[in-house]
């Protein structure tokens, strides 16, 4: 089991939330998506390991096959859990996790349980940049040739972040943007607590999009940072069996 003694370069002020409640219907499997293996290990464990390099406390949000996910993760690491009874969006998932965060955590790292190649080094760099610049939220983004399927990061003329637009809500011009959201953020906790209560569901999916907190931050004059992931392989998400095969092939070739 991985314990606190095994963690390096961590900050007592950082807690992590790992979103792992979804079923992953596009996987066309009875097994919850995060339980599918990558390089011989369930993908959720890769993400938890990466988070352990940065955060002292980790909260895994479970929903689909919650007990199976909890049992698997607890056999590997000492973490806490939050239950999302209905999948009402990523913002709702984070809202479900907030009560489980320790009181001494003043920064919250948010990760997706289906991005297994994310590295500790990238997360450590993200946290360091966020804290050094005094940002209220820092978004991890990537520049890609084919942005299909990803939320687009809209930037102002000066290069700062304006908002993130989900593909289902994007205009034709917005779909041409090639800077995309990885779904990974680090957020000042008081701001996060406030922003989550301001998220609305007036979107194509009628869900609480976590991405809305970026626009909330901009509109309220908060400090918003942007870090570009240097290795796009790290932000490859798994939503289908084809995605899983691509990631497996990538890992096997290394």
Buried (B, 14 or more C-beta within 10 A) or exposed (E): EBEEEEBEEBBEBBBBBBBBBBBBEEBEBEBBBBBBBBBEEBBBBBBBBBBBBBBBBBBBBBBBBBEBBBEBBBEBBBBBBBEBEEBBBBBBBBBBBBEBBEEEBBBBBBBBBBBBBBBBBBBBBBBBBBBEEEBBBBBBBBBBEEBEEBBBBBBEEEEEBBBBBBBEBBEEEBEEBBBBBBBBBBBBBEBBBBBBEEBEBEBEEEBBBBBBBBBBBBEEEBBBBBBEBEEBBBBBBBBBEEBBEBBBEBBEEE
